[in-house]
Amino acid sequence: MNEQKLPNILTAQHIANYLGISRRRVYELLQMKEEAGGIRSFQIGLSKRVDKKDFFQWIEQKKY
């Protein structure tokens, strides 16, 4: 999966597939505060969602 094929609003499953990690680990990252390395997200009902722009900014911040 590449960046262009991702929708503008991402689910945990989208992120897990893109990063090659478990969905459980994605939810852990979504629970963490941004200052502690978590991914910026928002909630719709009980579901967490991530803006694609925020997700790729998070990836850039993780690079050394």
HELIX and SHEET records of a PDB file:
HELIX    1   1 GLU A    3  LYS A    5  5                                   3    
HELIX    2   2 ALA A   12  LEU A   19  1                                   8    
HELIX    3   3 ARG A   23  GLN A   31  1                                   9    
HELIX    4   4 GLU A   34  ALA A   36  5                                   3    
HELIX    5   5 LYS A   52  LYS A   62  1                                  11    
SHEET    1   A 3 ILE A   9  LEU A  10  0                                        
SHEET    2   A 3 SER A  47  ASP A  51 -1                                        
SHEET    3   A 3 PHE A  42  ILE A  44 -1                                        
END                                                                             
